[in-house]
Amino acid sequence: MAPLPPLSRPRWLRRLPPHVVLYLIALGLALAGVAELNDTYRLGFPLGEVTGAAQGVAIAPPALRRPVPAWWLSLGATLLAAAGARAHMMADIPASRPDWPWSTPALIAQALVLFLLALRLPARVAIGALSVTALLTYVMQGVVGGQLYHSTGFLAVVVFAAVVLLGIAQRGRREARTQLVEQASQTEEERARRTLLEERSRIARELHDVVAHHMSVISIQAQVAPHLVENPSEELKENLEGIRQNALEALTELRRVLGVLRSENPEDPYGLGAGTGTAPNSPQPTLDRLDALVENTRAAGLQVTTEITGEQLPLPPPGGAVGVPDHPGGAEQRAAARARSAAVRVELWHFPRGFRCG
């Protein structure tokens, strides 16, 4: 249930807490109600005192913590007082015409209760309470009726409708302000998160451009070098194979680091909703950069030829990852670089349901 909003008050009342002000208003309405019910309605003790006090208690802070029972208390006390006054009006001619069925203190108390109910509860509840109040007012005045009185039923319904609409508007304004504050906070958090992701992506891209392609060339050169030397020794082959393996391991670790940098959630890089602790195998897994890789390898002094068969089609990524890594070589890669002398040949076949490297 929403708390009571701050109310604008005269300067001399601003030093008092809002609940203290409500206690004072409740006490004043209770005393005024008891006086009017005894003097004008001629209810006497104990009905006049009980109904008048109930109207004041209905707007006291403890009762307003449960606004629906408070509304029933105020409405029931008013109807009971109106029924008691009607018995006196029908029995004899009153000295003066009373305000009936809503006395002035009862009308004020009910208006305050409906206003605070509209502030605290959804609009459908406030409109329902207003409808029941208007219906019972019509039944008491229009169906049951009385004699020699000033009618206050229509005025009371108009006042109640106005305060309910005011309360609904104030509640809607307060909720809109709260939503704006929440949206502004979320926008600021989203902006900071986006900035962080862009910075991490930039770092990953620079690492990829500076390190990854060079490590690929080192791996290929180490694989091709034995074919460039006549009768290479076993020690040379072992050293070159060690260089190649180290380069491939470095590429694997670099791909994991780049995957973590590019991932919004390092524990769930594929966005599956559960942390696996495994980063993607490829920093930018796409075949679009094959030409750039070939040119980079050619610049290293190797002869590279490519043969692509079929029409390249967009392939859906399995589980959030895209098909092939950038760099040939390694246990994860399926494209084999066939090195004969100083030449490398890359073959790629496209099929309707996928592709094949050789």
Secondary structure as UniProt FT lines:
FT   HELIX           11..13
FT   TURN            14..15
FT   HELIX           18..39
FT   TURN            45..46
FT   HELIX           47..57
FT   TURN            58..59
FT   HELIX           61..64
FT   HELIX           67..91
FT   STRAND          99..100
FT   HELIX           104..120
FT   HELIX           123..138
FT   HELIX           139..144
FT   STRAND          150..151
FT   HELIX           153..207
FT   HELIX           208..212
FT   HELIX           213..228
FT   HELIX           234..262
FT   TURN            266..267
FT   TURN            269..270
FT   HELIX           287..289
FT   HELIX           290..299
FT   TURN            300..301
FT   STRAND          303..309
FT   HELIX           318..320
FT   TURN            331..332
FT   STRAND          338..340
FT   TURN            341..342
FT   STRAND          343..351
FT   TURN            352..353
FT   STRAND          354..357
//
